[in-house]
């Protein structure tokens, strides 16, 4: 058994240097922007309301919106991005589901989950690279 793992884990999770947290936040924001842009390019447009309702936010999505999922840490609640479509003030959250998955009378036009599947590896790699670079810079001081 490896000795010192508990102490190392405690030291790593006790305090995240601000530079590392900022690097992760920047990479997460950039990934969210790119994913939302891809979703907006892929969504079928009639009036543009569904397209315009696609967005991202730190923390929880607007009530009633269709949620792609969250990316972040369970330990650090402020480091959670949610990508969504629709909201409480419109009917396009449930309409987005019909477009994404199709209905008995209309074929599916995936735009939401397919965008995340395409972008997921790139986004996670960028976050890891930014964190590694920030840790190296932190250690170099």
Secondary structure, DSSP 4 states (H G I P E B T S, - for coil): --TTHHHHHHHHHH---HHHHHHHHHHHHHHHHHHHHHHHHHS--SSSHHHHT-EEEESSPPTT-EEEEEEE-SS-TTSEEEEEE--TTSSHHHHHHHHHH--SSS-----SHHHHHHHHHHHHHHHHHHHHHHHHHHHT-
